[in-house]
Amino acid sequence: MPNQAKVYQRDLIKEINTVPPEYFPNLLQMIRVFRETAIFNSLSQRELSKKGNRYPLRGLPFTYIDPTEPVAIDDWEALQ
């Protein structure tokens, strides 16, 4: 285990030792949720990076041309 990981492990153990035992179930649940979330986010980021930019137009300016013009007016049978 690298030195930095050992430091974190030591600090985590110190923090856990300061928690009253009646809170252990809550702490354990928090750690499990954190781990699942971290793993899910890590996998999601890898998948997104493989697929490329999912929203290539995000942040680009756009202009509405005739924003109040009816759309697909010819498709309405009642107007025929």
PALUM-292584 format. One record per atom (N, C-alpha, C, O): x, y, z. Coordinates in pm, whole numbers, padded with zeros to 5 digits, always signed. Each point is the difference from the previous one (the first is absolute). Layout:
# PALUM-292584
XYZ...
This chain:
# PALUM-292584
+00086-00118+00000-00086+00118+00000+00090+00124+00000+00092+00008+00082-00115+00087-00171+00082+00122-00002-00010+00076+00132-00096-00017+00076+00196+00099-00051+00005+00075+00126-00123+00085+00023-00054+00003+00111+00008+00068-00216-00117+00087+00016-00124-00081+00040-00080+00045+00082+00064-00163-00140-00114-00085+00034+00009-00043+00146-00102-00008+00068+00221-00021-00020+00017-00039+00141-00036+00115+00094-00057-00021+00107+00092+00143-00148-00034+00117+00081-00151+00014+00008-00055+00023+00108-00013-00036-00222-00146+00010+00000-00063-00111+00083-00095+00024+00075+00148-00144-00087-00053-00112+00076+00015+00026+00150-00092-00023+00078+00208+00072-00038+00025+00030+00141-00098+00108+00049-00057-00012+00108+00039+00118-00189-00091+00108+00038-00144-00048+00009-00074+00041+00089+00034-00128-00180-00136-00055+00005-00021-00082+00127-00104+00011+00066+00200-00092-00033-00010-00081+00122-00009+00089+00124-00078-00029+00091+00157+00137-00088-00009+00094+00112-00140+00060+00010-00057+00009+00109+00002+00032-00223-00134+00059+00000-00105-00101+00046-00088+00033+00079+00098-00154-00129-00097-00104+00038+00008-00027+00150-00102-00022+00064+00221+00024-00009+00016-00026+00144-00060+00110+00086-00022-00022+00120-00005+00139-00176-00061+00108+00078-00153-00005-00005-00067+00074+00072+00013-00161-00156-00146-00009-00015-00055-00093+00109+00053-00110+00021-00157+00153+00048-00061-00087+00101-00058-00127-00066-00055+00007-00110+00068-00121+00176-00043-00128-00060-00146-00004-00045-00034-00072-00094-00052+00148+00159-00141-00003-00040-00022+00060-00140-00105-00019-00060+00205+00092+00009-00011+00057-00133+00067-00085-00108+00000+00036-00117+00057-00149+00157+00069-00086-00097-00091-00045-00115+00044+00002-00115-00169-00043+00142-00084-00040-00114-00019+00113-00102+00003-00024-00121-00023+00146+00170-00017+00113-00092+00129+00028-00076-00003+00026-00121+00115-00032+00191+00129+00025-00064+00028-00106-00106+00047+00032-00109-00075-00156+00141+00021-00108-00096-00086+00021-00124+00046-00020-00112-00171+00058+00131-00089+00026-00113+00052+00116-00084-00003-00006-00123+00051+00112+00188+00054+00115-00074+00121-00041-00083+00014+00042-00115+00072-00124+00172+00119-00044-00072-00040-00084-00121+00057+00015-00108-00154-00103+00126-00045-00085-00111-00063+00083-00112+00027-00024-00117-00110+00120+00154-00062+00087-00101+00107+00081-00072-00005+00016-00122+00100+00036+00197+00110+00076-00062+00076-00087-00099+00027+00043-00112+00007-00164+00152+00076-00089-00088-00079-00030-00127+00056+00006-00110-00185-00038+00124-00081-00030-00118-00011+00121-00092+00006-00014-00122-00021+00132+00180-00010+00122-00080+00131+00030-00069+00000+00038-00118+00111-00053+00188+00130+00028-00060+00029-00096-00114+00050+00041-00104-00080-00168+00122+00022-00098-00106-00090+00028-00118+00045-00005-00115-00173+00037+00141-00094+00030-00109+00046+00122-00078+00000-00001-00123+00040+00107+00194+00046+00122-00068+00126-00026-00081+00016+00054-00109+00073-00136+00161+00123-00033-00071-00032-00075-00128+00056+00030-00105-00147-00126+00112-00039-00076-00119-00072+00090-00100+00023-00011-00120-00109+00099+00169-00074+00091-00088+00094+00091-00075-00018+00023-00120+00118+00031+00189+00095+00089-00065+00080-00074-00108+00028+00056-00106+00009-00180+00134+00073-00078-00100-00086-00025-00122+00048+00010-00113-00175-00043+00134-00090-00025-00112-00019+00127-00083+00000-00006-00123-00016+00120+00190-00016+00126-00073+00124+00035-00080-00010+00049-00113+00127-00074+00171+00122+00033-00073+00019-00091-00121+00058+00042-00100-00108-00166+00108+00008-00090-00114-00092+00045-00113+00035-00010-00117-00153+00060+00152-00100+00040-00098+00030+00136-00061-00059+00035-00102+00147+00040+00161+00028+00134-00050-00095+00100+00064-00068-00030+00098+00065+00148-00153-00083+00107+00055-00146-00029-00031-00041-00002-00117-00037-00019+00219-00141-00034-00018-00083+00120-00045-00102-00018-00066+00144+00138+00100-00072+00122-00035+00095+00096-00071+00044+00098+00061-00011-00124-00186+00099+00083-00068-00043+00144-00024+00086+00086-00021-00214-00056+00025-00048+00136-00024-00021+00080+00130-00034+00118-00005+00055-00183+00119-00021+00069+00127+00090+00122+00010+00121-00007-00025-00182+00121+00062+00075+00122+00018+00011+00086-00124+00045+00114+00007-00086-00166-00122+00006+00079-00122-00122+00091-00009-00108-00038+00045+00123+00158-00103-00115+00089-00013-00098-00054-00105+00040-00070-00093-00167+00102+00109-00100-00040-00098-00101+00112-00017-00014+00086+00087-00055-00088-00199-00098+00103-00032-00131-00065-00041-00001-00095-00078-00110+00145+00131-00131-00047-00042-00043+00080-00123+00006+00123+00001-00049-00192-00105-00054+00065-00118-00149-00028-00001-00041-00116-00005-00038+00220+00011-00147-00011+00007-00043-00095+00112-00060-00104-00028+00087+00137+00152-00031-00092+00109-00150-00021+00022-00039-00099+00062-00045+00188-00111-00145-00017+00020-00068-00061-00122-00122-00017+00001+00197-00017-00103-00058-00061-00119-00048-00141+00035+00070-00074+00070-00191+00035-00120-00050-00136+00028+00093-00106-00058+00062+00020-00105-00053-00130+00175+00083-00111-00045-00089-00111-00053-00099-00036+00063+00133-00017-00178-00072-00112-00062-00148+00031-00019-00085-00085+00025+00055+00205-00069-00140+00041-00020-00069-00087-00104-00121-00020+00008+00196-00033-00105-00059-00083-00104-00039-00139+00050-00072-00072-00069+00117+00034+00186-00030-00132+00054-00132-00006+00077-00044-00109+00037-00018+00223-00012-00125+00003+00076-00118-00026-00093-00029+00080-00090-00039-00193+00111-00114-00035-00085-00115+00098+00015-00071+00026-00097+00051+00029+00215-00114+00090+00023+00014+00128-00082-00101+00065-00029+00220-00027-00009+00020+00121-00078-00009-00023-00149+00005+00096-00076-00018-00219+00033-00006-00031-00144-00133+00036-00059-00022-00019-00120
